[in-house]
Amino acid sequence: MTRADLVVRMSQATGWPRASTERALRAMLAAVRAALRRGEPVTLVGFGTFSVARRRPRTLRNPKTGQAVTVAGRTPRFKPSAELKATVR
């Protein structure tokens, strides 16, 4: 399912115009991104939890110069709820 398909289904389910539904979806996704940027988990009961995990620093090499670079960072994670897991099974 694409984002456009999701907007159509949401629009049909709510009875909202597609433009309003698209704005609502964009606002929701922006709020999730902003919370994750701040390091806050986002829990959608019955769906799952989005969170940010720290990655261990690792050493990589630039293949062109051979210079070693240490890379550490954060990565988004998603843990599905039990209800979502049961739906998929």
C-alpha positions in Angstrom: 0.0 0.0 0.0 1.3 3.4 -0.9 0.8 6.7 0.9 -1.8 7.7 -1.7 -3.7 4.4 -1.2 -3.6 5.0 2.6 -5.0 8.5 2.1 -7.8 7.1 0.0 -8.7 4.4 2.5 -8.5 6.9 5.4 -10.7 9.3 3.5 -13.3 6.7 2.8 -13.3 5.5 6.5 -13.7 8.9 8.0 -15.8 10.6 5.3 -13.3 13.5 5.1 -12.2 15.1 1.9 -8.9 13.6 0.5 -7.1 17.0 0.9 -8.0 17.1 4.6 -7.0 13.5 5.1 -3.7 14.1 3.4 -3.0 17.1 5.7 -3.9 15.1 8.8 -1.6 12.2 7.7 1.3 14.7 7.1 0.7 16.3 10.5 0.7 12.9 12.2 3.9 11.8 10.5 5.6 15.2 11.2 4.7 14.8 14.9 6.1 11.3 15.0 9.4 12.5 13.3 9.7 15.4 15.7 9.2 13.2 18.8 11.8 10.7 17.5 14.2 13.5 16.8 13.9 14.6 20.4 14.5 10.9 21.5 10.9 10.4 22.7 9.1 7.1 22.0 5.8 7.3 20.3 3.3 4.6 21.4 0.1 3.9 19.3 -1.9 1.6 21.4 -3.0 -1.5 19.4 -0.4 -0.7 16.7 3.1 -0.5 18.2 5.9 1.7 19.5 8.3 3.8 17.6 11.6 4.6 19.4 15.1 5.6 18.9 18.0 3.3 19.6 21.7 4.2 19.9 24.1 2.3 17.8 27.5 1.2 19.1 30.4 3.2 17.7 32.1 1.3 14.9 35.2 2.0 12.8 34.8 2.2 9.0 37.4 3.0 6.4 37.1 5.4 3.5 37.9 3.1 0.6 39.4 5.9 -1.4 41.8 7.3 1.2 42.0 4.4 3.6 41.4 6.8 6.5 39.6 5.3 9.5 36.4 7.0 10.6 34.4 6.2 13.8 30.7 6.2 13.2 28.1 6.2 16.0 24.5 7.2 15.7 20.9 6.7 16.4 18.5 4.6 14.4 14.7 4.4 14.5 13.1 1.2 15.8 9.5 -0.2 15.7 8.1 -2.7 18.1 4.6 -4.0 17.0 2.0 -4.5 19.6 0.6 -7.9 20.5 -2.7 -7.0 18.8 -0.9 -6.1 15.5 1.1 -9.4 15.7 -2.1 -11.4 16.2 -3.7 -9.6 13.3 -0.8 -10.6 11.0 -0.6 -14.2 12.0 
